[in-house]
Amino acid sequence: MDNTEKEMKVTRRPYRNTDMTMPLLGFGLMRLPQKDGKVDYATAEKMVAKAMAAGCNYFDTAYMYHGGESERFVGDVLSKYPRDSYFLTSKMPIAMMNSASDNERIFKEQLERTKAGYFDFYFMHWLNAAHWEKAKSFGTLEFMKKMQAEGKIRRLGFSFHGEPETLEIIAKAFPWDLVQIQLNYLDWELCRSGEQYEVLSKLGIPISVMEPLKGGTLVRLTPDSKKIFEQANPNASIASWGLRYVASLPNIQVVLSGMSAIEHMEDNLRTFSPLVPLSDDERKVIAQALVAYRKSGAVPCTVCRYCSPCPVGVDIPRNLALLNQVKGGLPLFHAKLVYDAMQEDSRASSCVACGACKKKCPQSIDIPKYMKEIAATFK
């Protein structure tokens, strides 16, 4: 695209059956530019200005981002704009809570940090089966509904890291306004993101997407993967492929990008001004690039699934993919979120080394050996 910066206006989608529209590209404030170990205010403020000028006016923060500095940045910078000119989302950190009294204490602190007066969307942060039970025991949803009645929250939702079965339970527990899930073309199967997308879509719940580029993994890729994208369209950035993959899905309300440089912001604004949905041929290009990426891993698994089903239920391809991601530089913490959310019998730790998979693997991978390594890695 040859849009000039002045002409860039991001594509917007209506919110449910209302007159309200939201930008398809949202600014995630978890990876703000850094300088000397702190948020680089000068650069980050320029990025906010570019975003606002292009209509990218959805900002996502959380209590723990940048050790609390992200919410303070919101208060210092976004408060310079009219309050009705942007959408702000923050989250209750369920994992950090110790008692029901933390609901009010943390929420009050967030309002003070952000100087926002109210949150357009407010989520329970990082829900999974355990955190959902904790949130229920602390009455967090009841507290959020009380804040909504007082006008301090406009709409309620949650962010989720877990399995589709748990997501469905939580999604059916309340008429949520927006739910945030991790979704990208690598995690569509690996993290069962495709199933999560279907759960929420069937329930009519709009989706906010985090990690559309998997923390930069889908920008770095491998030489062979990049070559496939570059040959298909030399003028398109590698990042644009991943962002368009997610944004082309009809039930996506907003795609969050954790932009940490002005160049990231400018490239993403070009991708969404306007968004051009993926064609069928482009989807085939992504599939080819994904095959090339998988082949280059520490374990040469191509996810052919000839090893499945495992006699004891281990999800072999998924475990191998997680190991490859860790060896490829993905922080162990992020991979462990996926591993810990898996059903116990599908984890590598359930492998009994019967060898049935090894006999069927066309790549002759010593699968039991890797299952042992994976179990030790995520113990």
N, C-alpha and C positions, 0 to 999 in steps of 0.2 A: 504494500500500500504506500501511496505517496502523500498521505494527509499531512498538511502542515500542522504545527503544534496548535496554532490558533483555531484551526478547523476541527480539531479532535473533540468529539463528544461520544462518550461511551454508550453502547446499547443499553436500554433500560427495559425491564419487564414489569408488567402490572403485578401488584401483590394481590393474589387471590382474586376475588370478585369485587375489587375496590377501584377507586380512581387513583390510588397511590401507586407510584412506580418506583422501582429501586434499580440502582445500577447493577449490571451483570458482573462488573468487576468491583470487588471490594478491597480496601486497603487493610491488610492484617498487620497489626502493630506489635507482633511478637519478635520480628527481626529488624528493628529499626537500625539505621546506620550507627556505627560506633566510633568513638574517638577517645583514646586514653581510658578505655574501660567503661565509658559512660555513653549515653545516647548523644549522638552528634546533632544537637538542636538545629544548628544553622542549615545543615543538609536536609534533615528530616522536615524542617518547616518549609523549605523550598518544594519538597516532594508533596507535602499536603497542599500547597498552593496550586501545583500542577494538577493534582487529583481533583481538587474542587473546581478548577477552571474547566476541566473536561467532563464534569458531572459525575465523577467517581467519588460520591459523597457518603459511602458506607464505610464506617471505621469499626474495627473489631479489636478489642483489647481484653485484658483479664487481670485479676488481682495479682497474679504471680509473674506476669510478663516483665522482663527486665528488672526483676526484683522489686516491682511496684513502680518503677520509673516510667513504664509505658502509660499507666493511668495518669501519672503526674504530667507527662508530656501532653496528654489530651487536655488536661486542665489549663496548661500554660499556652498551648497553641490553638486548639480547636475553639476555645472560649473566645477567641478574637473574631469568630464568625457568628452570624445570627444563629440562635439555637435551632430554629426550624429549617436551617439550610443543610443539615447533615443528619445522618442516622448514626447512632452510637450504640454499640453492643458491649456489655461486659458480663462477667460470670462470677457465680459464687463458687469458691474453690473447695468443693466437698472433701477432697483428699486432705486438706489442711485443717479441717474443722475438728474441734475437740468436744463441743457441746452445742446445745440448741441456742445458747446465748450468742454464739459466734455469728449466727444469721444477722442479727441487728448490728453487732459491732463491726463486722466486715463491710456490710452494705453501707453503713454510715460513713466509714472510712473511704469507700469507693466514690460516694457522692462528693465528699470533700476533695478528694484527689482530682477528680475529673471536672469539678465545678459545672457539671452538666445540668443539675436540677432534676433530671429524670433520664432514664435509659429507654431508648426506643425499643430495644430488645434486651432481655436479661435472661441468661442461661444458668442452669446448673452445669458446672464445669467437669468434664472428664467422667461422664457416667459410664459405668459398667455394672455388672451384677452386684458386686460388693458395695460400690459407691451409691448405687440406687437404694440399697437397704439402709445405708448410713444416712442418706438424705431423708428417707422416710422417718427414721428414728429421731431425727433432729427437727422434723416438721418444716423442712426447707420450702417445699412447695406451698404449704399454707402461709408461710411468711411472705413468699413472693407474691401470692395472690393478695395479701394484705397491702403490700407496697403498690400493687397495681391499682387497688381500690383507692389508694391515697394519691394516685397520679404520679408516683415516682418510677413506675415501670409501665410502658405502653403494651408490650407483648412478651409472652413467656416462651421459653424454649430450653434446650439443653444441647451440650456437645457430647459426642459419644465415641468411645473406644471399646469395642467389644464385638460379640457375635450377633448375627441377625436375629437369633431366637430371643436374646435378651432385649435387643432393640425393639422388637415387636411388643414385648410385655410393657416396656416403659412407654412406647408410643401410644399404646391403647389406654394408658392409665389416666390420660388427661388430653383435652383438645388443644394440643400444642400449636403455637403460631409459626415456629421455625425450628428446625433441627439441624445441627451441624455435624457432618460426618467426614471422614477422610476418604477421598475418592480421586482416583487417577487411573490411567490405563494399565499401570503395573499392578495396582492393588485391586483392580476390578475382580480378579479371582483370588489373588493371594490373601487379601484381607476380607474377602467376601463382600467387597464394597458394592458390587452389582446387586447382590441380594439385599443389602441394606437400602440401596436406592429403590428397589422394587417394594420393600416393606413400607417405606414412607410414601411412595407414590400411590400405592393402593389405598392408603389411609387419607390421601389428599393433603399431606403435610409438606409445605415447601421446604426446600433443602438449601442450606448454606454449606459450601464445600471448603474444607481445609486441606492443606497439603496437595493441591492439584499437580504440583511438580515434585512431590515427595521430598521436600526440604532441599531441592536442587539436584536430587538424584537424576531426574528426568531432563536436566539440562546438561549435566556432565556426561552421562551415558558412556558409550564406548566408541572407538573410532569407526567400527563397522556400522553401528546403529546410526551414528551421526551422518555417515556417508549416504545412507539410504534416504534420510530426510533431506539432505542437501541436494542430492540428485533429483529428488521429486520436486523441490521448490528452492532454488538457490537464494531467493529473496526473503524467505521466511526464517525467522529465528527458531532455534530448537525449542525454546520455551513456548513459542506460540502454538506448536503442535499439541503439547500437553494441555494448555489452557483451552484451546478450541475443542479438544476432545470432551472435556468436562462441560464446557458452556453450551455445547450443542445438544445436550440432554434437555428435554422439555421441562422437567420438574425442578430444574436448578434455578433458584432465586438469585443467588449471589455466589461468585467464585472468589475466595479470598486469596490474595497473593501477598506473602510476607516480603515486601520489597525493601531491600537494604541499600540501594544505590539509585541515583537519579536515572541512570541508564536503564535499570530494571523498570522503573516507573514509565519512562518514555516508550520502551518496547511494548509493555503491556497495554498502555493506552492505545498504541497503534493497532494492536491485535483486536481490541474491543471497540474500535471507532471506525466503522461499526463492526460487530462480530459477523464473520462469514462462517456459517455452520459447515462442518466437515462434509465432503462428498463421499460417496461410497468408495471411490478410488483412493481417497485420502485415508479412509479407515483401513484399507488394505495396506497402505504404506506404513501406518502405525503398527499393524500386526506383523509386518515383515521386520520392522525395526526392533520390535519386542522379542521376536525369535532370535535375532542377532545378539541382542543384549543378554538373553538367557544363556546362549551358547558360550559366552565369554566369561561366565562365572567361574569361581573356584571349583565348583562342581558342575560338570557339563550336562546338567539336566535340561531337557527341552520341554518338559511338562507334557510328554506324550501320554502319560498315565498308564503305560503298559504294566507298571508295577502294581497298579491298583485293581481290585481292592486288596488292602493288606489284611491278612487273616485275623489280626487283633485290632484293626481299625485305625492304624496310624495313617495320617495324611502325609504321605511321603513327599510328593512334589512341593507341598506348602512348607514343610520343614526345611527341605533343601533350598528353597527360594529364600527363606529367612537367613539361612547360613550364608548364602551368596551375598545377600545385602549387607550383612555385618562385615564380611570380608571385603566388600566393595566400599566400605567407609560409612555405612549407616550407623549412627550411634546405637550401642547395644540397648540403651534404655527404650528407644523407639521400637526396635525389633521385639524386645521383651514384652511390650504392651500387647502385641499381636499374639505372641506365643502363650502368654499367661491367660489370654482370653479364650484360647482354643479349648475344646472339650478335652478332658484329661486323656481319654483313650486315643485321641488323634495326635497327641504330642509325641515327639521323638523318645521321650522317657518311657513310653509304653512299649517300645520295640523289644521283642523277645529274641531277636537275632536268628529267626528261623531260616532265613536265606531265600525264601520263596520269591521275594522281589528281585534279588540279585540275578536269579536265573532268567527272569523275564525282561530285564533292562537291556534295550538295544544298544545303550552306550557302555555296557559292561561296568557300570558304577558299583563300587563296593558299598551298597546302601547301608547295611548294618553298621559298618565302620563309621559312616557319617552320622547315623542316628545316635551313636554313642557320643560322638563329638558335640552334636547339637544339644543333647541332653545335658552334657557337662557345661556347655556355654551358657545355657539359660537356667541352670540350677539356681 
